[in-house]
Structure formats: structure tokens, C-alpha cells
Amino acid sequence: MFDGIGRRIVSMWFPRLASDRVLRARPVEGSFAITLNTGNANRIHCLNEAAEQQGLARGMPLADARAFCPSLQTSPADDLADRRFLRILSRWATRYCPWVGLEGENGLVLDITGSSHLFGGEEEMIADMHDRLARSSITVRIGLTGTRGAAWALAHYGLASTQDVTGLPVAALRLDGQMVTALERLGLKTIADLENAARPPLARRFGPELMMRLDQALGRQSEPVTPLGEPPHYGVRMTLPEPIGLRDDVMAGTSRLLERLCARLKAQETGARILRLDLRRVDQEARTVELRLARPMNDPASILSLFERGIGDVDAGYGIDQMRLAAIETGPVPVSQLSHVSTARKDRLDDLISRLGTRIGLDSIRRFLPSDSHIPERSFIIAPAAHCQPPHCQAEGSWTSHRPRPLRLFPPEPLPGTGHCPPGRFPERFQWRRMLFTTARATGPERIAPEWWHSDGNWRSGMRDYWYVETSQGRRLWLYYTPQNPAWFVHGEFA
């Protein structure tokens, strides 16, 4: 096996990346797992060692996992936080070598050629990696060899004493599951079996990827390690020859900074969500103006007007001699094709939210969003308007319903003297909020059963039969009847 021309590659695999990240911030005793909603079911996404010892495994439904381990503690998956944590680990790994790249969603690859002597040798370097990560409560498996593919195979499938990858299963070649299954059915279970088999028939049946992965692992084909580039820096500054203090002068300086900053943002097809303007006075004190936007923006003219209120409240003292503007948080703003169809309506709503947010705070502006539940009280959620999409922009979910739902929903209010009505009938006359009503037309019933997996005291009475009732007085109400405990209630009112 040819293992490269003096190259030494390290593959780091973090099998419990998601759970280790959460447990570092909030340690728990006993079994713990990260859950992910897939296929309308919560499943185990990542778990700690204690949970594995209880017989739990990745992909197991959460309901089955709780049956095996009732004391299991869980937390929802956060892919964005996991990717951010992996990038933090990649920056830490540069202490060993400058060439550090990502390997999938939970791994790193390092080209340590020529740098291991700085730590006393390869064994000492690997021991230092294990020791530092163990002290940080991060589980890792490390493979070291002359090729990237072989290092990955040793990290994922090798033992501590293993250095030859030919005895590892074919899955160690980074192949997809269907190809691995097909190879095993042909009797090709290890890399050695695959190496000894005839190449042309395998290439014709499985394509060039199989032979490429084999050659990369055995060193017959090179595979470079591409280091991560430095993230773009979105910050500009200006040093003034003379101190300024007038509001118009500060706004003019902010306008120049915005033009330079937005040019950088547009070049990266991104926009600012949070901007911070630092104003340094001649007495060395600083004043900060922070601007939060409802959508990523890179138009300097639109952003400048939003700074007026914050800059107007700044005490310039004896004058401001330095200004710095930075985009603290950004979001993608892809280049769009010019079209006769205008998207200004959505942008105007976001700009209105931004303007109101500068006065009362973005978190104070909220909107209703649909939720996947047939229970009326759980069919919606309230979320900050600046950090979520309205229903008509969501790829999944909307406000559409097969049955009408009232515009106003309030806690159920009982109707006195209506419990004697026979099942399947609605009261012809009833009193509600000190007013008498006569039923003109009623549509129903719509039976709604409680969600047994939620312990909701309001639904302890069991199922409900809902009716859409139009009264002679003009009010349109949403009534329901409880068969288990005969009684009528008003739950909402239509517009």
C-alpha cells in the first residue's frame, strides 16, 4: 500500500458532537439525548454514553427510548449551533497545524506533515489531542495515516492498534448505504476483498466513485486538505481630522461608513441584521448606537434613516473624533433576477417592523404563526415578527383548515341551563354574557379529541363536539358540547 509522499493526515471524528455541546453548557446526570423531528416523529439524533449503556441508539423513536429509559433527559437538535461549535473546534485545531478542514457534519481533517516534531512526535501529538478534548468533555476518535481516506476509516472503524485499513469493512470507504449493502451481498465485505476483486466489472456496475474512494484510501489517488477560509469581516472605521458634534455631521459620517460597509455586504451577497455604531469622543469615552433590523439589508439609503433616532440621543460631549460601524449579525441576501413582479410589499412590512423596533424593540413586535395541532388552543404560536416568516412565505404549514375556525378565541365560557339538551342537538335559546340568543342556524358537530401525550387540564373532560352557530341577533359563535360531562360552552366568535 502506497501511503503518500511523506504526508501525514489526522482525522478527528466527534461521534457525540451535538450532545457534548449541550452537556458542556448544562451538565446532567444520567442518560441524555438530542432529539430530531423526522417523519412526524421525534427520534434520537445524538446521545451520551450513559444513554447508550441503557440500550438506546441513534434513529430510535423517542417514545420507544422512554420505554427503555424513563429517566431519559432530552433537548431538541440545533444544527446551526452544532455547525458553529464544529467551526470553533476547527479554530482550536490550528494549534497543531495550519491546514485544518471540515470532514462532514461532525469531523475535522488535519494535514500535520512537518508539524508533529513541535509536540515531540506523532504519538505525543495525538495524546495531547485526546487529553485536551477529554478535559473539555468532548468525545473524539482519531485516525492517523498517510492518506485522508485511510485516516477517516481508522477514526470511524479502526481499533487503537489498527494501522492497516484493508481489514476494515467497505463502509470505511465513505460510501453510501445502498452501495455498501450491494457490495456485501456480492460477498465483498472488507476493503481487502474489494482490492482483490476485478476492477472493470465493479466500475461498470457501481460507477467511478467506488474505485475513486478505494484509490484515495490506499494512496493511489491524491485527496487534498482544504483549510477553512477566514470569515469575512464586516467593519469599517473613520478617523476625523477635527471633532464633530452636530447631529447632521454624525449622520453624514455614518452615511459614508454605510456606503463602504454595504459595498462589502453586497459583494458577499449578504445583508446586516444587527449594526453597531461606535462613536469615540475626544475625552476617550465611547457611545454606542445599536440598530436591529427585521430583515437582512444592504441598502445604505434605507438603513441610514433608521439611525436617526439613536444618533439624536447621543451625547457628543466635546466632540467625536472617531467612528466605527460593524455588522454584528448578517443574513443571506441573494442576487435576484429583475422581474415585473414586485416584492416591495413584503419589504415594506419588514421595514415597518424595523422602524417600530427602533422605538419599542424588535422582540416587542410579535405575530401569530400556525402550529401542527388539531387542538384549537395549540393550533398557533406567538413569535417575534422579526425572526420568523409569515405564513404565506413558509414552505410548510399554513392557516388553511378543512373546518372554519373563529377569528377570536377565548377561554371556554359555560352556558348555564343547557346541560339537559339531548346528544346531537344544540340549544335553541341560551344566555351568554348576560345576553339572550336564539339559534338561527347551526352546523356540526365536529368532534375533537384531546392529545393524550399532553397533560392539559382544560381538556380533562375528554372529547368535544363543536358547532358553528349563527344567532338571530347577528352573532356567530363557536360552541362545543362535552358528552362525558353534559354541558355547553362558548369557545370563540367569528368575525
C-alpha angles and dihedrals in degrees: 000000000000109000102190133275101296094312120145118196128189121200118198117197120189104196093179099038097136097044093042090053093054096041092052089062097036113021117202133187120239131003119002133174141178113230129209126192108231126158093003090301134096111239135181108269101172133354141184128246094264090057092049090053088057090060098260122141141181115281094025114136112254092233091057091045092055089050089057094039115021091180093058113137118207143189129190120255120259110193094182092055090046092053090047091050091050090053089051088054090049090056090049090051091060087080086078100043139344095239106080123150138171120263108199121303098316109026146073132209122208130191101211095172107146097002105079092084089067088069097041097267141320096292092051091048093051091046090052090051092051093045097049094045092046090053088052091051093245119140114221140170117201132200124190126189142116100281134049095231094050092047090053091049093051092048094051104033109010130099126230092264096041119111102149112078096192091086093054122099120268089251086074088074091075093251126155120260097253093054091048091051092049092050093049090051088056090054094254099129103147136042089248090057089051092047092052095047124093110273103210096061091046092048092050093049102039103024131235096304094076095054091042092055091047093050092046092053093047094044099248092117125040123237116190126217109231112202121221115261122234112267113252115266115226104196134111132180140194130202113204122217090216128026117256129202109165117106093231091053092051090048090051091052091047089052091056092048091049092053091054094043095047090050088060092045093051091049089058094041091240138117138210122258097173123028126187123198115196116198117192116202126211089253087063093250118128134216123200130206115192122195123194119196130203092222136018108276134185101171108112094201093055094045097046095065090055090061094060097088095046095045091047090060094052118111104220094190110190091348144295118263102172134039129188127185123191136174103229095182127022139185136195119277104179120200108262129210114251109250141165087241107092124216094188093111093067092041091052090054091050091047090051090052089050092051093048090044092059087061105038103012129265093255089061092063110079138173137196119252129187120255129201101252135106091211107100094223091051099042092094141036132203114231136168107277094221096056103046140051123252116247096260090058098049118106091214131032130024140180093265115125134180090224128045117261125200122251091224119049121184136165111291113274117202122235108222119228097015100101092094093066111118119248115277093024130098127216113268091203128023141159122235128171091353091304129112118228134189120207112238098174135356131192123196163340107241109179116214119187123203122256103251093202090065122068100218117165092203090064099045090106089071130230124005134213109215124204131192104221127190113196129208088239091064100254118128111206138183109226130179135194126212110214095191092057105020108233141119127232138182111229104169149351129233122225 
